[in-house]
Every structure is written in C-alpha cells, then in structure tokens.
Amino acid sequence: MFYKDLANDIGEEKFIGNAEFYILVAMSSKEFPYNYEELLERAYKLLPKKVTVRVERFKVPRPEVVISGKRTFIQNFKQICDILNRDPKIVLRYLLRELAAPGVLEGNTAVIMGEKSERVIRSIIDRFVKDYVICPVCKQPDTSLVKEKKMMFIVCMACGAKSAVRPI
Ligand SMILES: [Zn+2]
C-alpha cells in the first residue's frame, strides 16, 4: 500500500513529520479519490501506535528564555525536566557545567548568571537528551538515570539495558 511503502522508504519517524506533506502529494494524484480527512485517517491508521505515542510524548518544549539584569531565566525549566523524567537538579548541574556559569533553581525557573541565548540552551538540552535520556541500546526515551556510588547509568524500561554514562 502506498503509505506503508512511503513509511518504509523514508522511515517511520520522518514519515510522521511529513505525513501531511505526503497527503497533499497524494491528493494531487488521480489515484487517490479521498478527501484530506480520509487520507489523514488512513495515514495515521498505518502508523505503528508505539511510534506515534513516543513522538507525541517525547516532544521536548522550547525553553522559554528571558534575559534580564545580566541573568538568564528559563521559565519552563521544571516542565522540561518533568517531560524528560529527570531531576531538575541534575539537569541544572549539567546545564551549568556546559555553560560554565553559576545558577540556581527558583521554583519552576532556572536562573543562570550571564546572558545565554535560547539557541545555546536548546542545543545543550538536546545534548542532554541524547546522552542522558535516550537508551543507547534501543533508542527509546523511557529510561531513568540511576546513580550508584560514583557511577551513573541509564536504565531502560523498554529493553532493560543498563548503560554506564559519564556522571553529572
Ligand atoms: Zn533500551
């Protein structure tokens, strides 16, 4: 089937991102006598549920960055940490180390000394996700970060792997 082939050809995750685009392409073809809603429904029915769920659940929000008085405020910091299922203290420690700047948590907000751009903060959070959230074995994000003595591990709830990571 057309969508199944497309999903296989370009990879499921990319397919989700491009589903609407391909629907528009399909609509312009005479082979597809469906309207937009029908096509959308068909396309999503063909997607494996697990992939859809993972992508939806794992949308890391943009950091809401405000710079004021030579300080940088990430206003939705706690929310980001909740979605990553990580202790805000650990995420902040990582962020501060990467930024080489001091900072504190104030409620839901991370306050960092100095002026840091949203772009820089985003790239550090992306790196954190890659190195400390995603399971290196199966690439799923359903993991926890466990500290044992001086070691740190990503423990994966999907495949059960326990992978050592550089301690934060
Ligand atoms: Zn895994």
Residues whose N, C-alpha, C, O or C-beta is under 5 A from the ligand:
A	BS01	ZN	C135 V137 C138 K139 C156 A158 C159 G160 A161
